[in-house]
Amino acid sequence: AMQMADFVAAVDDCPSFTACACIIADVCRGNVGQLAADVLITTLEMKRVGYIDDAAVIPAVGNEGAKLTVNVEIFYCDAHKLFLLQQRAPALPSLAEEWGSRLAGWAKAAGFKVVLCLSSLPAEIRTDRQLEQGQRQLSVECSLPGKEAHRRAAEELQWKCVR
């Protein structure tokens, strides 16, 4: 059985994840995912509905207004049936792959209609051809075993496959 991260509801009436969209904003170069998440949370007036508790993510606590924030929080916008997972601290390098697997397990078990990850990569790992194509790029991991459907879907959307 696939392991999954532990979601902890922070409100009594936490909405159902089923058939909603979920955006996952990860810790990345330039804080692109986190900054985009901040804009969405503010613009859509998203409400914090819970957090993920996982030992693989470095503990972090902050203060936003008069509220405490933690390392991985879940926000919700009812008008758009949209959840947003904001990860504010990285996973421990030795546990990063396990964290990714548990997070994917949680997203799958939650029953989201679609999951979109916001991230960024450093320019120095891009090829010359990629650098010539502009800064915004959409890509999908296609090289893992059993991912032929991902590759076909990416090609139909004219997304570039990573590896």
Secondary structure, 3 states (H helix, E strand, C coil): CCCCCEEEECCCCCCCCCCCEEEEECCCHHHHHHHHHHHHHHHCCCEEEEEEECCCECCCEEEECCEEEECEEEEEECCCCEEEEEECCCECHHHHHHHHHHHHHHHHHHCCCEEEEECCCCHHHCCHHHHHCCCCCCEEECCCCCCHHHHHHHHHCCCEEEC
